[in-house]
Amino acid sequence: MTKTRRQFTPEEKYSILQEAEREGTTEVARKYNLAHSVLSYWRKKYLAKGKDGLKASYKKVDPQLRALEEENERLKRLIAKQAIELEFKTELLKKSDAHYQKLRK
């Protein structure tokens, strides 16, 4: 059985914090099955930034955008490999031309 992570909306977090102030942190922590550290973390975020602090701090990435970025990186690596191959071949041609020049003299 896999555990699913509970996700609270900012409004739910705010109401839980208000309830914790009225009834006490221990009671609310037991009621919602939360750790005291979670409640204190939410309180710290709320006091610092208000209700906006209770929103998720990570940026959600669109799956299509992620796929495009991965393809872009793959194409960049491919172009870099081709550039290295071209540079290597031109260096070889220069060396072989210099070698033939010495033989002709």
N, C-alpha and C positions, 0 to 999 in steps of 0.2 A: 504494500500500500504506500503510495507516494504522498508526501505532505505537500499541500498547496499553501503558498504564501498568501497571507491575508494582506489586502491592500485597502487602506482607509482613505477616503477622500478628505480633502482639507476641511470640509464642513464637519465630517465625522470626528476628525482629530480635534477640531475646535470645541465641539460639544463634549467630547470626552475630557478635555482639559477643564472646561467649565464645571463639569460634574466632579472632577477630581478636587477642585477648589472647594466645592460645596460639601462633599461627603468625605473627602480625604483620599490621599493617593493610594493607600493600601487597599481600601475597599474597592476602588475603581479598578485597580490593577488586577485584583482577584476576579472581579465581575467580568472584565473583558479579556482575561487571561493574558495580560501584558506584563512585561518586566518593568520595574521601577525606572530603570535606565531609559527605557523607551519614552515613558512619560516625561522624564526630566529633559530628554533630548528634544521632544516636541515643545515643551515649555520654553526651553532656551531658544529654539528657532522662532517661536511665536513672539517672544519678547524682543528678539532682535529685528524681525522684519514684519511682524504682524501676521495677518492671515496668509499673505503671500509666502511667508517662510515655511508654512505647512505644506506647500505644494511640493511635488517631486522635483528634486534638484537636477536630475539627469535629463538629457535631451533625447526624445524619442526619434529614431531614425526611420524614415520611410523605407520599406523593403526594396522598392524599385530603385531608389537613390543608392542604397547599399550595393545592389547588383551592378548598377552603372559604375560606381566607384571601383568595385572589384575588377570589372572588365577593363576599366581605364588603367588600373595598375598593371594588369596582365599585359596590355598592349604596350605600356611604357617599358616593361621589362623586355618584351620582344624587340622593340626598336633599339633598346640599349644593346642587346646581344648582337643585332645586325650591325650596329655602328662599330662595335668592337671587332667584329669579323672583317668589315671593310677596312678598318684601320690596319689590322694585322696583314691583310692581303696587299694593301698598298705598300707597307713596309717591306714585305717579301719581294714585291716587284722592284722596288728601289734597290734592294740588295742584289737581286739577280741582275738587274741592268748594270749596276756598278761592277759586278763580277765579269760580265761579258765585255764591258768597256776595257778592263785590264787585260783580258785575253786577246783582244783585237790589236792592242799596241805592241 
